[in-house]
Amino acid sequence: MKKLLVHVHLYYFEQLPYILNSLKNIVDCEWDLFVSVCDFNPNISKSILNFKPDAQIIKVENKGYDILPFLKIIRSVNLEDYDCVLKIHTKNKKNIFINLNGYKFTDNFWGEHLIDSYLKSKKIFKRNLQLIRTPDIGMVADSRFILRFLHTPDDNLFLDVLKNRFNIKSDYKYYLAGTMFFIKSDILKNLLTYQIDDDEFPSEQKTNDEATMAHVLERFFTVLTDYLGYKIYPLPNNDKLPKKFYNEFFSVILTVYNNSSGLEGKINNILNNTCKNYELVIVDQGSSDNTEEMLKANYNIELINKQIKFIKSDKKLDDKQAQKIGLKNAKFNNIVFDNKTINKYFPVFISETYKCLNLLGFKILFKNINPVVSMELYNLKSTLCFQIHKNEELVDYIEQLTETVIALGQKINTLENQQFKPSDNK
């Protein structure tokens, strides 16, 4: 059996104790440790060598975030000695929250969440090592951090340029935020056959810079893995969102019956939402078409990380029955019903509504309201919906106030027609 190569890019020295404590869980395999640093520190070097005397500590230029140091390490070794590689690194800690796939993390600790998904215990490490050594699996990654290519369009544009430059034919839709993963060495051998020069990485980059070679390669790892015929294995995670955050998130409930072709466009409009505090609950009303197969083929990652929740009925349901099932399965306090009018304006509507309202402590229901791109109308819709639904129970609301909500929707649609007519270029 070949060895495991572990690369740690140690930019923030203060995070070394956590990383070394995690690396203690590497068992039952031969492995080599390579640590890249931007500055030598005798105490840091001593701690690393006390932990693993044969570790290699390599000084690199502060360039290309953790990506260029990783390239330098895999260029410097004989990858034939290794069958797989574990890549981890330190993360900048800021006292802010980030939302990924329906999970809310403090930026102080999301790097530790990623490391834990691979090294939290000996049992977890052995599971991951067994997975990456499975013949058809090329990468093992935490599903909470596998994102669609919907953000940072400049990065995605440069990725397309890189794919064309290297003649890579892949339509893979996801990348791994944070760039920590297990990967087969065969994929990295292939990566090294492409000419990527150090000069293509700008110096002295700052966190949140975009459209750099480092960001493009972050997306390229999954694309290349798919292109070479390997699977990206998404590690399921059962961490629950703390209850205190439930009032800050939306559950979008969508019902469907024999409309798999139309469903995909609606889902994409929801996933394009710039507000990421949501889950999508899809209730199949007893379809006989390929709805379930389409979801598994096109949205498998979202299903695994539970950003999309799919519930199929064995019998035909009417809309009200399906909506009640959606309510019972919704995780969050703020509910969006918009079965018929989810369109290209929907992402902006949810995002701006979220900004307009102080959601804490209230449940909001939007039903049959045509979303548009006017801030004035957002405020009107938010205020009206807020007033009629304050402190009501959702199931009772569906049964008792349906006519009121439809009337409200009609009233707002009339206002739209009179005052706000969004054009196609908005």
C-alpha positions as CSV (number, residue, x, y, z in Angstrom):
1,M,0.0,0.0,0.0
2,K,1.3,3.4,-0.9
3,K,1.6,6.3,1.6
4,L,-0.6,9.2,2.4
5,L,0.8,12.7,1.8
6,V,-0.5,15.4,4.2
7,H,0.1,19.0,3.3
8,V,-0.5,21.8,5.9
9,H,-0.2,25.4,4.8
10,L,0.6,27.1,8.1
11,Y,0.0,30.9,7.6
12,Y,-1.4,31.6,11.0
13,F,1.0,30.1,13.5
14,E,-1.4,30.3,16.4
15,Q,-3.6,27.6,14.9
16,L,-0.8,25.0,14.9
17,P,-1.9,23.4,18.2
18,Y,-5.3,22.6,16.9
19,I,-3.9,21.2,13.7
20,L,-1.4,19.0,15.4
21,N,-4.0,17.7,17.8
22,S,-6.1,16.8,14.8
23,L,-3.2,15.1,13.0
24,K,-2.9,12.7,16.0
25,N,-6.0,10.9,14.6
26,I,-4.0,9.7,11.5
27,V,-3.6,6.0,12.2
28,D,-3.2,2.7,10.4
29,C,-1.3,4.0,7.5
30,E,2.1,5.3,6.5
31,W,2.1,9.0,5.9
32,D,4.5,12.0,5.3
33,L,3.9,15.5,6.6
34,F,4.8,18.6,4.6
35,V,4.3,22.0,6.2
36,S,4.6,25.1,4.2
37,V,5.2,28.4,6.0
38,C,5.8,32.0,4.8
39,D,8.3,32.7,7.6
40,F,10.5,30.4,9.7
41,N,9.8,30.4,13.4
42,P,12.1,28.3,15.6
43,N,9.4,27.5,18.1
44,I,6.9,26.5,15.5
45,S,9.5,24.3,13.8
46,K,10.3,22.7,17.1
47,S,6.7,21.9,17.8
48,I,6.2,20.3,14.4
49,L,9.3,18.2,14.6
50,N,8.5,17.1,18.1
51,F,5.2,15.9,16.8
52,K,6.6,14.2,13.7
53,P,10.4,14.1,13.5
54,D,10.5,13.4,9.8
55,A,8.1,16.2,8.8
56,Q,9.3,18.5,6.0
57,I,9.0,22.3,6.8
58,I,9.3,24.4,3.6
59,K,9.4,28.2,3.4
60,V,7.3,29.6,0.5
61,E,6.6,33.1,-0.7
62,N,3.3,34.7,0.6
63,K,1.6,34.2,-2.8
64,G,-1.3,32.3,-4.1
65,Y,-3.0,31.7,-0.7
66,D,-2.8,28.0,0.2
67,I,-3.0,27.0,-3.5
68,L,0.4,27.9,-4.8
69,P,2.2,26.4,-1.8
70,F,0.2,23.2,-2.4
71,L,1.4,23.1,-6.0
72,K,5.0,23.7,-4.9
73,I,4.7,20.7,-2.5
74,I,3.3,18.3,-5.0
75,R,5.9,19.4,-7.6
76,S,8.7,18.7,-5.1
77,V,7.8,15.1,-4.3
78,N,7.5,11.9,-6.3
79,L,3.7,11.4,-6.4
80,E,4.2,7.8,-7.4
81,D,5.1,7.2,-3.7
82,Y,1.5,8.2,-2.7
83,D,-1.9,7.0,-3.6
84,C,-3.7,10.0,-2.0
85,V,-3.2,13.4,-0.5
86,L,-4.9,15.3,2.4
87,K,-4.8,19.1,2.0
88,I,-5.6,21.3,5.0
89,H,-4.5,24.8,6.0
90,T,-5.1,27.6,8.5
91,K,-7.9,30.1,7.9
92,N,-8.2,33.8,8.6
93,K,-10.4,34.4,11.7
94,K,-12.9,37.2,11.7
95,N,-15.8,37.8,14.0
96,I,-18.5,37.5,11.3
97,F,-21.0,34.9,10.3
98,I,-21.1,33.1,6.9
99,N,-23.9,31.0,5.5
100,L,-23.1,28.0,3.4
101,N,-25.7,25.5,2.1
102,G,-28.1,26.3,4.9
103,Y,-25.5,26.1,7.6
104,K,-24.4,29.1,9.6
105,F,-20.7,29.3,10.7
106,T,-18.7,31.9,12.5
107,D,-15.8,32.8,10.3
108,N,-13.6,32.2,13.4
109,F,-14.3,28.4,13.2
110,W,-15.3,27.3,9.8
111,G,-11.8,26.3,9.0
112,E,-11.9,24.0,12.1
113,H,-15.2,22.6,10.9
114,L,-13.5,21.6,7.7
115,I,-10.5,20.0,9.4
116,D,-12.8,18.2,11.8
117,S,-14.7,16.6,8.9
118,Y,-11.5,14.8,8.0
119,L,-9.6,14.4,11.2
120,K,-12.0,14.9,14.2
121,S,-11.4,11.3,15.4
122,K,-9.5,8.2,14.4
123,K,-12.8,6.6,13.3
124,I,-13.6,9.6,11.0
125,F,-10.1,9.6,9.5
126,K,-10.2,5.8,8.8
127,R,-13.6,6.2,7.1
128,N,-12.2,9.0,4.9
129,L,-9.0,7.1,4.0
130,Q,-11.1,4.0,3.1
131,L,-13.3,6.2,0.9
132,I,-10.5,7.9,-1.0
133,R,-8.9,4.6,-1.6
134,T,-12.1,3.3,-3.3
135,P,-11.2,3.0,-7.0
136,D,-13.9,5.3,-8.5
137,I,-13.7,8.0,-5.8
138,G,-11.3,10.9,-6.7
139,M,-12.1,13.4,-4.0
140,V,-13.6,13.2,-0.5
141,A,-15.1,16.6,0.6
142,D,-17.4,18.0,3.3
143,S,-20.8,18.4,1.7
144,R,-21.6,21.6,3.7
145,F,-18.8,23.3,1.7
146,I,-19.6,22.0,-1.8
147,L,-21.1,25.0,-3.6
148,R,-22.6,25.6,-7.0
149,F,-20.8,27.8,-9.6
150,L,-23.4,30.6,-8.9
151,H,-21.2,33.0,-6.9
152,T,-18.3,35.3,-7.9
153,P,-19.0,35.2,-11.7
154,D,-15.5,36.6,-12.4
155,D,-14.0,33.5,-10.9
156,N,-16.3,31.3,-13.0
157,L,-15.4,33.2,-16.2
158,F,-11.7,32.7,-15.6
159,L,-12.4,29.0,-14.9
160,D,-14.0,28.7,-18.3
161,V,-10.9,30.3,-19.8
162,L,-8.7,27.8,-18.0
163,K,-10.8,24.9,-19.1
164,N,-10.5,26.1,-22.7
165,R,-6.8,26.6,-22.3
166,F,-6.3,23.0,-21.1
167,N,-9.1,21.5,-23.3
168,I,-11.0,20.2,-20.4
169,K,-14.6,19.1,-21.3
170,S,-16.6,19.0,-18.1
171,D,-19.9,20.5,-17.0
172,Y,-19.4,19.7,-13.4
173,K,-21.4,22.3,-11.4
174,Y,-19.7,22.4,-8.0
175,Y,-16.6,23.5,-6.2
176,L,-15.3,23.0,-2.7
177,A,-15.2,26.2,-0.7
178,G,-12.2,26.3,1.7
179,T,-10.1,24.0,-0.5
180,M,-9.5,21.3,2.1
181,F,-10.0,17.7,0.9
182,F,-8.7,14.2,0.3
183,I,-7.7,13.7,-3.3
184,K,-6.2,10.8,-5.4
185,S,-2.6,11.5,-6.4
186,D,-3.4,10.4,-9.9
187,I,-5.5,13.5,-10.3
188,L,-2.6,15.7,-9.1
189,K,-0.2,14.0,-11.5
190,N,-2.6,15.0,-14.3
191,L,-2.8,18.5,-12.9
192,L,1.0,18.9,-13.1
193,T,1.0,18.1,-16.8
194,Y,-0.7,21.5,-17.4
195,Q,1.6,24.5,-17.5
196,I,0.6,26.8,-14.6
197,D,3.4,29.3,-13.8
198,D,4.0,30.9,-10.4
199,D,3.9,34.3,-12.1
200,E,0.2,33.8,-12.7
201,F,-0.4,34.2,-9.0
202,P,-0.3,37.8,-7.8
203,S,1.7,38.6,-4.7
204,E,0.4,39.8,-1.3
205,Q,-3.2,38.7,-1.8
206,K,-5.8,39.6,0.8
207,T,-8.7,37.5,2.1
208,N,-11.8,38.1,-0.1
209,D,-9.8,39.0,-3.2
210,E,-11.5,37.4,-6.2
211,A,-10.8,36.4,-9.8
212,T,-7.2,35.2,-9.0
213,M,-5.5,32.1,-10.2
214,A,-5.9,30.7,-6.7
215,H,-9.6,31.1,-6.8
216,V,-9.8,29.6,-10.3
217,L,-7.8,26.5,-9.2
218,E,-10.0,26.2,-6.2
219,R,-12.8,25.5,-8.7
220,F,-10.6,23.5,-11.0
221,F,-9.9,20.6,-8.6
222,T,-13.4,19.3,-8.8
223,V,-13.8,20.0,-12.5
224,L,-10.6,18.0,-13.2
225,T,-11.7,15.2,-10.9
226,D,-14.9,14.9,-12.9
227,Y,-13.2,15.2,-16.2
228,L,-10.9,12.3,-15.4
229,G,-13.9,10.1,-14.6
230,Y,-13.8,10.1,-10.8
231,K,-16.5,10.8,-8.4
232,I,-16.5,13.6,-5.8
233,Y,-17.7,11.9,-2.6
234,P,-19.7,14.4,-0.4
235,L,-19.4,13.6,3.3
236,P,-22.9,13.9,4.9
237,N,-23.0,16.0,8.0
238,N,-25.7,15.8,10.7
239,D,-24.7,19.0,12.5
240,K,-27.9,20.9,13.5
241,L,-28.2,24.6,13.2
242,P,-28.5,26.2,16.6
243,K,-32.1,27.1,17.4
244,K,-31.2,30.7,18.0
245,F,-30.6,31.1,14.2
246,Y,-33.9,29.6,13.1
247,N,-35.6,32.9,12.9
248,E,-33.0,34.2,10.5
249,F,-33.6,31.5,7.8
250,F,-36.3,30.8,5.2
251,S,-37.9,27.5,4.3
252,V,-39.1,27.8,0.6
253,I,-41.9,25.2,0.0
254,L,-42.5,24.1,-3.6
255,T,-45.1,21.6,-4.6
256,V,-44.9,19.7,-7.9
257,Y,-46.9,17.3,-10.0
258,N,-45.6,15.7,-13.2
259,N,-43.5,18.8,-14.1
260,S,-39.9,17.8,-13.9
261,S,-39.0,19.9,-16.9
262,G,-40.4,23.1,-15.4
263,L,-39.2,22.2,-11.9
264,E,-35.5,22.6,-12.8
265,G,-35.9,26.2,-13.8
266,K,-37.7,27.1,-10.6
267,I,-35.0,25.3,-8.5
268,N,-32.3,27.2,-10.3
269,N,-34.0,30.5,-9.6
270,I,-34.1,29.6,-6.0
271,L,-30.5,28.5,-5.8
272,N,-29.5,31.7,-7.5
273,N,-30.9,33.6,-4.5
274,T,-28.3,36.0,-3.2
275,C,-29.7,35.4,0.3
276,K,-28.3,32.0,1.3
277,N,-30.3,31.6,4.5
278,Y,-32.8,29.1,3.3
279,E,-33.7,25.5,2.6
280,L,-35.9,24.3,-0.3
281,V,-38.6,21.8,0.6
282,I,-40.1,20.1,-2.5
283,V,-43.3,18.1,-2.0
284,D,-44.1,15.7,-4.9
285,Q,-47.9,15.4,-5.1
286,G,-47.8,11.9,-6.5
287,S,-46.0,12.4,-9.8
288,S,-45.6,9.5,-12.3
289,D,-42.8,11.2,-14.3
290,N,-39.0,11.4,-13.7
291,T,-39.1,14.2,-11.1
292,E,-37.2,12.2,-8.4
293,E,-34.6,10.9,-10.9
294,M,-34.0,14.5,-12.3
295,L,-33.4,15.8,-8.7
296,K,-30.9,13.1,-7.9
297,A,-29.1,13.6,-11.2
298,N,-28.9,17.4,-11.1
299,Y,-29.1,18.3,-7.4
300,N,-27.4,15.4,-5.6
301,I,-25.1,17.6,-3.5
302,E,-28.0,19.9,-2.3
303,L,-30.0,16.8,-1.4
304,I,-27.1,15.3,0.6
305,N,-26.4,18.5,2.5
306,K,-30.1,19.0,3.0
307,Q,-30.3,22.4,1.4
308,I,-33.0,20.6,-0.7
309,K,-35.4,18.3,1.0
310,F,-37.5,16.1,-1.2
311,I,-40.8,14.4,0.0
312,K,-42.7,12.2,-2.4
313,S,-46.3,11.1,-1.7
314,D,-47.5,7.7,-2.8
315,K,-50.9,9.1,-3.6
316,K,-52.3,12.1,-5.4
317,L,-52.4,15.2,-3.2
318,D,-54.1,18.5,-3.8
319,D,-52.2,21.8,-3.3
320,K,-53.4,22.4,0.2
321,Q,-52.5,18.8,1.4
322,A,-49.0,19.2,-0.2
323,Q,-48.4,22.6,1.4
324,K,-49.4,21.2,4.8
325,I,-46.8,18.4,4.4
326,G,-44.2,21.0,3.4
327,L,-45.0,23.0,6.5
328,K,-44.6,20.0,8.8
329,N,-41.2,19.2,7.2
330,A,-40.0,22.8,7.1
331,K,-37.1,23.5,9.4
332,F,-37.2,27.3,9.8
333,N,-39.6,29.8,11.1
334,N,-40.0,31.9,8.0
335,I,-42.0,30.2,5.2
336,V,-42.1,31.2,1.6
337,F,-44.9,29.6,-0.6
338,D,-44.4,30.7,-4.2
339,N,-45.3,27.7,-6.3
340,K,-46.6,29.4,-9.4
341,T,-44.6,32.6,-9.6
342,I,-41.0,31.7,-8.9
343,N,-39.2,33.5,-11.8
344,K,-36.1,35.4,-12.5
345,Y,-37.0,38.1,-10.0
346,F,-37.4,35.6,-7.1
347,P,-33.8,35.7,-5.9
348,V,-33.8,39.5,-5.6
349,F,-37.2,39.4,-3.9
350,I,-36.1,37.1,-1.1
351,S,-32.8,38.8,-0.6
352,E,-34.3,42.3,-0.4
353,T,-37.2,41.2,1.7
354,Y,-34.7,39.7,4.1
355,K,-33.0,43.0,4.4
356,C,-36.2,45.0,4.8
357,L,-37.6,43.0,7.7
358,N,-36.4,42.4,11.2
359,L,-37.3,38.7,11.1
360,L,-36.4,37.8,14.7
361,G,-39.5,36.5,16.5
362,F,-41.9,36.4,13.6
363,K,-43.1,34.0,10.9
364,I,-43.6,35.4,7.5
365,L,-45.7,33.8,4.7
366,F,-45.6,34.9,1.0
367,K,-48.1,33.1,-1.2
368,N,-49.0,33.8,-4.8
369,I,-47.2,37.2,-4.8
370,N,-45.4,38.1,-8.0
371,P,-41.8,39.1,-7.1
372,V,-40.4,42.2,-8.9
373,V,-37.3,44.2,-8.7
374,S,-38.6,47.4,-7.0
375,M,-37.4,48.3,-3.5
376,E,-40.6,50.3,-3.0
377,L,-42.8,47.3,-3.7
378,Y,-40.6,45.1,-1.6
379,N,-41.3,47.3,1.4
380,L,-45.0,47.3,0.7
381,K,-45.2,43.6,0.3
382,S,-43.1,43.0,3.4
383,T,-45.1,45.4,5.5
384,L,-48.5,43.9,4.5
385,C,-47.5,40.3,4.9
386,F,-45.9,41.1,8.2
387,Q,-49.0,42.7,9.5
388,I,-51.5,40.0,8.5
389,H,-49.4,37.2,9.7
390,K,-47.9,38.4,13.0
391,N,-48.0,35.6,15.6
392,E,-50.3,33.3,13.6
393,E,-49.7,29.6,13.4
394,L,-48.8,28.5,9.9
395,V,-51.1,25.5,9.4
396,D,-54.1,27.5,10.7
397,Y,-53.1,30.3,8.5
398,I,-53.2,28.2,5.4
399,E,-56.8,27.1,6.2
400,Q,-58.2,30.3,7.6
401,L,-56.6,33.1,5.6
402,T,-56.0,31.7,2.1
403,E,-58.6,34.0,0.6
404,T,-57.0,37.0,2.4
405,V,-53.6,36.2,1.1
406,I,-54.9,35.7,-2.5
407,A,-56.7,39.0,-2.2
408,L,-53.4,40.6,-0.9
409,G,-51.6,39.1,-3.9
410,Q,-54.1,40.5,-6.3
411,K,-53.9,43.9,-4.7
412,I,-50.1,44.0,-5.0
413,N,-50.2,42.6,-8.5
414,T,-52.5,45.5,-9.4
415,L,-50.0,47.9,-7.8
416,E,-47.3,46.3,-9.9
417,N,-49.2,46.8,-13.1
418,Q,-49.9,50.4,-12.3
419,Q,-46.5,51.5,-10.8
420,F,-43.7,49.0,-11.3
421,K,-43.2,47.2,-14.5
422,P,-39.8,45.4,-14.4
423,S,-38.0,45.3,-17.7
424,D,-36.1,42.2,-18.9
425,N,-32.8,44.0,-18.5
426,K,-33.1,44.4,-14.8
